[in-house]
Amino acid sequence: MRKIVAGQFITLDGVVEIPEEWMGPYFTPELGQAIGAMMGAQDAMLLGRVTYQEFAAHWPNQTGDMADTMNGTPKYVVSGTLESADWQNTTLIPAAGAFAEIAKLKEQPGTNIGMTGSGTLVSSLLREGLLDELHLFVFPLVTGSGKRLFGASATQLPLKLLDSATFGSGVVHLTYAKA
C-alpha cells in the first residue's frame, strides 16, 4: 500500500501560511536536500485547492528540472469549489467524497503520494487516519499571526515521533505518524 507523506514548513508558533515570506534566511542546501529526498520518494502529489491554485499559476511558466518534476508528476487536487483542474496531469477529487477516493489512491500501485502545503487537507487526513507521515520543518521564528496547521479542536491527536534532525540554520525536521 502506498503512503501519503506530507511536508510542512511551520514556525515555532504553528503558522504554516505564506512560508515564502519567512523561510528565506533559513532555507539552506541541507534543507533543500531533505525536501529533494522526500520528492524523490514520491510519484504523485495530493494538494488542497489553495496550494493547487498557487502551484498551477507558477509552475507551468517555469523551466528546469524542478519545473519538469512539478509539471510532469500526476497531481490530485481536493476541492469543494473548483469545477476543473487544468494544470497538466491533474485530477480533481470532489471534497464530498475525498476520503474514500484518497483511500483508493493509496491502494493503487506506486510509491509515496506527497503533499506540500495544503494545511487544511493535511490536518483532516491526519485526523482521518489517512496520512502516514507528517514531516514538520520547524523554523526558528515566531510570526505572531497567520493560519496554523492545527486549529482549535475538541479532540486530542496523539502522534508518534519517528525521526528528528537539526539543520545548521536552526530548522528542526520532525517526522511523525499517528500514534
C-alpha positions as CSV (number, residue, x, y, z in Angstrom):
1,M,0.0,0.0,0.0
2,R,1.2,3.5,-0.9
3,K,1.9,6.0,1.9
4,I,0.7,9.6,2.0
5,V,3.7,11.7,3.2
6,A,3.2,15.4,4.0
7,G,5.9,18.0,4.4
8,Q,5.1,21.3,6.1
9,F,7.1,24.4,6.7
10,I,6.0,25.7,10.1
11,T,7.0,28.4,12.6
12,L,7.5,27.8,16.3
13,D,4.0,29.2,16.9
14,G,2.5,26.8,14.5
15,V,2.0,29.1,11.5
16,V,2.1,27.4,8.0
17,E,0.7,30.3,6.0
18,I,2.8,32.0,3.3
19,P,6.1,30.4,4.2
20,E,7.8,32.3,1.3
21,E,7.6,35.4,3.4
22,W,9.6,34.0,6.3
23,M,11.6,30.9,5.3
24,G,14.2,32.7,3.1
25,P,17.1,33.2,5.6
26,Y,16.7,29.6,6.9
27,F,16.5,27.7,3.6
28,T,19.9,26.1,3.1
29,P,21.2,23.4,0.8
30,E,20.8,21.0,3.7
31,L,17.1,21.7,3.9
32,G,16.8,21.5,0.1
33,Q,18.4,18.0,0.2
34,A,15.8,16.9,2.7
35,I,13.0,18.2,0.6
36,G,14.5,16.7,-2.5
37,A,14.7,13.3,-0.8
38,M,11.0,13.4,0.0
39,M,10.1,14.4,-3.5
40,G,12.4,11.7,-5.0
41,A,10.4,9.1,-3.0
42,Q,7.0,10.1,-4.4
43,D,5.3,9.6,-7.8
44,A,2.2,11.6,-7.2
45,M,1.1,14.8,-5.4
46,L,-2.0,15.4,-3.3
47,L,-3.0,19.1,-2.9
48,G,-5.7,21.2,-1.4
49,R,-7.3,23.9,-3.6
50,V,-5.3,26.9,-2.3
51,T,-1.9,25.2,-2.8
52,Y,-3.0,23.8,-6.1
53,Q,-4.0,27.2,-7.4
54,E,-0.7,28.8,-6.3
55,F,1.3,26.0,-7.9
56,A,-0.8,25.9,-11.1
57,A,-0.3,29.7,-11.5
58,H,3.5,29.3,-11.1
59,W,5.0,26.0,-12.3
60,P,3.6,25.8,-15.9
61,N,5.6,29.1,-16.6
62,Q,8.9,27.7,-15.2
63,T,11.7,25.7,-16.8
64,G,14.3,23.4,-15.4
65,D,14.4,20.1,-13.5
66,M,12.1,21.2,-10.7
67,A,9.5,22.6,-13.1
68,D,9.7,19.4,-15.1
69,T,9.1,17.4,-11.9
70,M,6.2,19.6,-10.7
71,N,4.5,19.7,-14.1
72,G,5.1,16.1,-15.0
73,T,4.0,14.4,-11.8
74,P,0.4,13.2,-11.5
75,K,-1.5,15.6,-9.2
76,Y,-4.7,15.1,-7.3
77,V,-6.5,18.2,-6.0
78,V,-9.2,18.1,-3.4
79,S,-11.8,20.9,-3.7
80,G,-15.4,21.6,-2.9
81,T,-15.4,24.7,-5.2
82,L,-13.2,24.0,-8.3
83,E,-15.1,22.9,-11.3
84,S,-12.0,21.9,-13.3
85,A,-8.2,21.4,-12.7
86,D,-6.4,22.4,-15.9
87,W,-2.7,22.1,-14.9
88,Q,-1.3,19.1,-16.8
89,N,-1.6,15.7,-15.2
90,T,-4.2,16.9,-12.6
91,T,-7.2,15.0,-11.4
92,L,-9.9,16.8,-9.4
93,I,-11.3,15.0,-6.4
94,P,-14.6,16.5,-5.1
95,A,-14.4,17.3,-1.4
96,A,-17.6,15.4,-0.7
97,G,-16.1,12.0,-1.4
98,A,-12.5,12.8,-0.9
99,F,-11.6,10.4,2.0
100,A,-12.9,7.4,0.1
101,E,-11.1,8.5,-3.1
102,I,-7.9,9.1,-1.3
103,A,-8.1,5.7,0.4
104,K,-8.5,4.2,-3.1
105,L,-5.4,6.1,-4.3
106,K,-3.4,4.6,-1.5
107,E,-4.3,1.1,-2.8
108,Q,-3.0,1.8,-6.3
109,P,0.5,0.6,-7.2
110,G,3.2,3.2,-6.9
111,T,5.5,4.9,-4.4
112,N,4.6,7.7,-1.9
113,I,1.9,10.3,-2.6
114,G,3.5,13.6,-1.5
115,M,1.8,16.6,0.0
116,T,3.2,20.1,0.2
117,G,1.4,23.0,1.9
118,S,-2.4,22.2,1.9
119,G,-2.5,22.5,5.7
120,T,-6.3,22.1,6.0
121,L,-6.2,18.9,4.0
122,V,-3.1,17.6,5.8
123,S,-4.8,18.2,9.2
124,S,-8.0,16.4,8.1
125,L,-6.2,13.4,6.6
126,L,-4.2,13.0,9.8
127,R,-7.3,13.0,11.9
128,E,-9.0,10.6,9.5
129,G,-6.1,8.2,9.7
130,L,-5.1,8.5,6.0
131,L,-1.9,10.5,6.5
132,D,1.0,8.1,7.1
133,E,3.9,10.5,7.8
134,L,3.9,14.2,8.7
135,H,7.3,15.9,8.2
136,L,7.4,19.2,10.1
137,F,10.2,21.6,9.2
138,V,10.1,23.8,12.2
139,F,11.7,27.3,11.5
140,P,13.2,29.2,14.5
141,L,10.8,32.0,14.1
142,V,7.6,33.3,15.8
143,T,5.3,35.1,13.3
144,G,2.6,36.1,15.9
145,S,-0.2,35.6,13.5
146,G,-1.3,33.5,10.5
147,K,-3.0,30.2,9.7
148,R,-1.9,27.4,12.0
149,L,-1.6,23.8,11.0
150,F,-3.9,22.7,13.8
151,G,-6.8,25.0,14.6
152,A,-8.9,24.6,17.7
153,S,-10.3,21.1,18.1
154,A,-12.2,19.4,20.9
155,T,-10.2,16.2,20.4
156,Q,-6.6,15.4,21.0
157,L,-4.5,13.8,18.3
158,P,-1.6,11.7,19.7
159,L,1.4,11.4,17.4
160,K,4.5,9.2,17.5
161,L,7.9,10.7,16.7
162,L,9.6,8.6,14.0
163,D,12.7,10.7,13.4
164,S,14.3,14.1,14.1
165,A,17.2,16.1,12.7
166,T,18.5,19.6,13.3
167,F,20.0,21.7,10.5
168,G,22.7,24.3,10.8
169,S,20.2,27.1,10.1
170,G,18.3,26.1,13.3
171,V,15.5,24.4,11.3
172,V,14.4,21.2,13.0
173,H,13.0,18.3,10.9
174,L,10.5,16.3,12.9
175,T,8.8,13.2,11.4
176,Y,5.6,12.0,13.0
177,A,3.0,9.3,12.4
178,K,-0.4,8.9,14.1
179,A,0.1,7.0,17.4
